[in-house]
Amino acid sequence: MTDSVEARAQTLGSYIAEERTTVRQAARRFGISKSTVHKDVTERLKSGNPALYAQVREILDINKSERHIRGGMATKEKYSKERDGRVTLSKDEPAAAR
């Protein structure tokens, strides 16, 4: 990542705006914590580049409004795999768990 905190905030903001990613995806991409990404794009970017901040804020608001849907889909997929027998249990688990 970059040396300057302000430059990092700009880079993260540009990435989120261009790729329309989540904070988690940006954190994974740049190898930093999601807390750092969130602080950079919500606090530091606001004072450094208000126009880019507005774009990022819009994307973050969309992501927040859709998160319950993504969570529900992940849960559905998890239990669908278990039901279809695609999840294998470890040999070390007790027989009652199988």
DRENPA-3360 file (N, C-alpha, C; in nm, 2 decimals, always signed):
BEGIN
1 = MTDSVEAR = +0.08/-0.12/+0.00/+0.00/+0.00/+0.00/+0.09/+0.12/+0.00 ~ +0.03/+0.24/+0.00/+0.11/+0.36/-0.01/+0.16/+0.41/+0.12 ~ +0.25/+0.50/+0.12/+0.31/+0.56/+0.25/+0.22/+0.66/+0.31 ~ +0.15/+0.74/+0.24/+0.07/+0.84/+0.29/-0.07/+0.79/+0.32 ~ -0.12/+0.83/+0.44/-0.26/+0.79/+0.47/-0.36/+0.85/+0.38 ~ -0.34/+0.98/+0.34/-0.43/+1.05/+0.25/-0.43/+0.98/+0.11 ~ -0.31/+0.94/+0.06/-0.30/+0.88/-0.06/-0.37/+0.74/-0.06 ~ -0.35/+0.67/+0.05/-0.42/+0.54/+0.07/-0.57/+0.56/+0.06;
9 = AQTLGSYI = -0.62/+0.66/+0.13/-0.76/+0.69/+0.13/-0.81/+0.71/-0.02 ~ -0.73/+0.79/-0.09/-0.77/+0.82/-0.23/-0.77/+0.69/-0.31 ~ -0.67/+0.61/-0.30/-0.66/+0.48/-0.37/-0.77/+0.39/-0.34 ~ -0.80/+0.38/-0.21/-0.92/+0.29/-0.17/-1.05/+0.35/-0.22 ~ -1.07/+0.48/-0.21/-1.19/+0.54/-0.26/-1.21/+0.52/-0.41 ~ -1.10/+0.54/-0.49/-1.11/+0.52/-0.63/-1.14/+0.37/-0.66 ~ -1.08/+0.28/-0.59/-1.10/+0.14/-0.62/-1.25/+0.10/-0.59 ~ -1.30/+0.15/-0.48/-1.44/+0.11/-0.44/-1.53/+0.18/-0.54;
17 = AEERTTVR = -1.51/+0.30/-0.58/-1.59/+0.37/-0.68/-1.59/+0.31/-0.82 ~ -1.47/+0.27/-0.86/-1.46/+0.21/-1.00/-1.51/+0.07/-1.00 ~ -1.48/-0.01/-0.90/-1.51/-0.15/-0.91/-1.64/-0.18/-0.84 ~ -1.70/-0.08/-0.77/-1.82/-0.10/-0.69/-1.82/-0.22/-0.59 ~ -1.71/-0.22/-0.52/-1.68/-0.33/-0.43/-1.73/-0.30/-0.29 ~ -1.73/-0.40/-0.20/-1.76/-0.39/-0.06/-1.63/-0.35/+0.01 ~ -1.64/-0.31/+0.14/-1.53/-0.27/+0.22/-1.44/-0.40/+0.24 ~ -1.51/-0.52/+0.26/-1.43/-0.64/+0.28/-1.35/-0.68/+0.15;
25 = QAARRFGI = -1.41/-0.66/+0.03/-1.34/-0.69/-0.09/-1.22/-0.60/-0.11 ~ -1.24/-0.47/-0.08/-1.12/-0.37/-0.09/-1.01/-0.41/+0.01 ~ -1.05/-0.44/+0.13/-0.96/-0.48/+0.24/-0.87/-0.60/+0.19 ~ -0.94/-0.70/+0.14/-0.87/-0.82/+0.09/-0.78/-0.79/-0.02 ~ -0.82/-0.70/-0.11/-0.75/-0.67/-0.23/-0.62/-0.59/-0.19 ~ -0.62/-0.51/-0.09/-0.51/-0.42/-0.06/-0.43/-0.48/+0.07 ~ -0.48/-0.59/+0.12/-0.41/-0.65/+0.23/-0.41/-0.57/+0.36 ~ -0.52/-0.50/+0.39/-0.53/-0.42/+0.51/-0.67/-0.46/+0.58;
33 = SKSTVHKD = -0.69/-0.41/+0.70/-0.81/-0.45/+0.77/-0.93/-0.37/+0.71 ~ -1.05/-0.43/+0.73/-1.17/-0.36/+0.68/-1.20/-0.24/+0.77 ~ -1.15/-0.24/+0.89/-1.17/-0.12/+0.98/-1.08/+0.00/+0.92 ~ -0.97/-0.03/+0.87/-0.88/+0.07/+0.81/-0.95/+0.12/+0.68 ~ -1.00/+0.03/+0.60/-1.06/+0.08/+0.48/-1.18/+0.17/+0.51 ~ -1.26/+0.12/+0.60/-1.38/+0.20/+0.64/-1.34/+0.34/+0.69 ~ -1.25/+0.34/+0.78/-1.20/+0.47/+0.84/-1.15/+0.56/+0.72 ~ -1.07/+0.51/+0.64/-1.01/+0.58/+0.53/-1.12/+0.64/+0.44;
41 = VTERLKSG = -1.22/+0.56/+0.40/-1.32/+0.61/+0.30/-1.43/+0.69/+0.36 ~ -1.45/+0.67/+0.49/-1.56/+0.75/+0.55/-1.52/+0.88/+0.62 ~ -1.40/+0.88/+0.68/-1.35/+0.99/+0.75/-1.24/+1.07/+0.67 ~ -1.14/+1.00/+0.64/-1.02/+1.07/+0.57/-1.06/+1.12/+0.43 ~ -1.13/+1.04/+0.36/-1.17/+1.08/+0.22/-1.26/+1.20/+0.22 ~ -1.35/+1.21/+0.32/-1.45/+1.32/+0.33/-1.38/+1.46/+0.33 ~ -1.27/+1.47/+0.40/-1.20/+1.60/+0.40/-1.10/+1.61/+0.29 ~ -1.05/+1.50/+0.24/-0.95/+1.51/+0.13/-1.00/+1.52/-0.01;
49 = NPALYAQV = -1.12/+1.45/-0.03/-1.17/+1.46/-0.17/-1.33/+1.44/-0.16 ~ -1.40/+1.55/-0.13/-1.54/+1.54/-0.11/-1.62/+1.48/-0.23 ~ -1.58/+1.50/-0.35/-1.65/+1.45/-0.46/-1.64/+1.29/-0.47 ~ -1.52/+1.24/-0.45/-1.50/+1.10/-0.45/-1.57/+1.04/-0.32 ~ -1.56/+1.11/-0.21/-1.64/+1.06/-0.09/-1.78/+1.04/-0.12 ~ -1.85/+1.13/-0.19/-1.99/+1.12/-0.23/-2.02/+1.00/-0.31 ~ -1.93/+0.97/-0.40/-1.94/+0.85/-0.49/-1.93/+0.72/-0.40 ~ -1.83/+0.72/-0.31/-1.81/+0.60/-0.23/-1.92/+0.59/-0.13;
57 = REILDINK = -1.97/+0.70/-0.07/-2.08/+0.69/+0.03/-2.20/+0.63/-0.04 ~ -2.23/+0.66/-0.16/-2.34/+0.60/-0.23/-2.33/+0.45/-0.25 ~ -2.21/+0.41/-0.28/-2.18/+0.26/-0.29/-2.19/+0.19/-0.16 ~ -2.14/+0.25/-0.05/-2.15/+0.20/+0.08/-2.29/+0.19/+0.13 ~ -2.37/+0.29/+0.09/-2.51/+0.28/+0.13/-2.59/+0.17/+0.06 ~ -2.56/+0.15/-0.07/-2.62/+0.04/-0.14/-2.58/-0.09/-0.08 ~ -2.45/-0.11/-0.05/-2.40/-0.23/+0.01/-2.47/-0.26/+0.14 ~ -2.48/-0.16/+0.22/-2.55/-0.17/+0.35/-2.70/-0.22/+0.33;
65 = SERHIRGG = -2.76/-0.16/+0.23/-2.90/-0.20/+0.21/-2.92/-0.34/+0.16 ~ -2.81/-0.39/+0.09/-2.82/-0.53/+0.03/-2.76/-0.64/+0.12 ~ -2.70/-0.60/+0.23/-2.62/-0.70/+0.31/-2.71/-0.81/+0.36 ~ -2.83/-0.78/+0.40/-2.92/-0.89/+0.45/-2.95/-0.99/+0.34 ~ -2.95/-0.95/+0.22/-2.98/-1.04/+0.10/-2.86/-1.13/+0.08 ~ -2.74/-1.07/+0.08/-2.62/-1.15/+0.07/-2.60/-1.25/+0.18 ~ -2.63/-1.21/+0.30/-2.62/-1.30/+0.41/-2.72/-1.42/+0.40 ~ -2.84/-1.39/+0.36/-2.94/-1.49/+0.34/-2.90/-1.59/+0.23;
73 = MATKEKYS = -2.84/-1.54/+0.13/-2.80/-1.62/+0.02/-2.69/-1.72/+0.06 ~ -2.59/-1.66/+0.14/-2.48/-1.75/+0.19/-2.54/-1.86/+0.28 ~ -2.63/-1.82/+0.37/-2.69/-1.92/+0.46/-2.77/-2.03/+0.38 ~ -2.84/-1.99/+0.28/-2.91/-2.08/+0.19/-2.82/-2.18/+0.12 ~ -2.71/-2.12/+0.07/-2.61/-2.21/+0.00/-2.55/-2.31/+0.10 ~ -2.52/-2.26/+0.22/-2.46/-2.35/+0.32/-2.54/-2.47/+0.35 ~ -2.67/-2.44/+0.38/-2.76/-2.55/+0.41/-2.80/-2.63/+0.29 ~ -2.80/-2.57/+0.17/-2.83/-2.65/+0.05/-2.72/-2.75/+0.03;
81 = KERDGRVT = -2.59/-2.71/+0.05/-2.48/-2.80/+0.03/-2.49/-2.92/+0.13 ~ -2.52/-2.89/+0.26/-2.54/-2.99/+0.36/-2.65/-3.09/+0.32 ~ -2.76/-3.04/+0.28/-2.88/-3.12/+0.24/-2.84/-3.21/+0.13 ~ -2.77/-3.16/+0.03/-2.74/-3.24/-0.09/-2.62/-3.34/-0.06 ~ -2.57/-3.34/+0.06/-2.46/-3.43/+0.09/-2.33/-3.39/+0.04 ~ -2.31/-3.27/+0.00/-2.18/-3.22/-0.06/-2.08/-3.18/+0.05 ~ -2.13/-3.17/+0.17/-2.04/-3.13/+0.28/-2.00/-3.27/+0.35 ~ -1.88/-3.29/+0.36/-1.83/-3.41/+0.42/-1.79/-3.39/+0.56;
89 = LSKDEPAA = -1.83/-3.47/+0.66/-1.79/-3.45/+0.80/-1.66/-3.52/+0.82 ~ -1.58/-3.47/+0.91/-1.46/-3.53/+0.94/-1.47/-3.67/+1.01 ~ -1.38/-3.76/+0.98/-1.38/-3.89/+1.04/-1.37/-3.89/+1.19 ~ -1.31/-3.78/+1.24/-1.29/-3.76/+1.39/-1.41/-3.72/+1.46 ~ -1.52/-3.69/+1.39/-1.64/-3.64/+1.46/-1.71/-3.77/+1.52 ~ -1.78/-3.75/+1.63/-1.85/-3.86/+1.69/-1.96/-3.91/+1.59 ~ -2.00/-4.04/+1.60/-2.10/-4.10/+1.51/-2.23/-4.02/+1.52 ~ -2.27/-3.97/+1.64/-2.39/-3.90/+1.66/-2.40/-3.77/+1.57;
97 = AR = -2.29/-3.72/+1.54/-2.28/-3.59/+1.46/-2.30/-3.62/+1.31 ~ -2.28/-3.75/+1.27/-2.28/-3.78/+1.13/-2.42/-3.80/+1.09;
% end
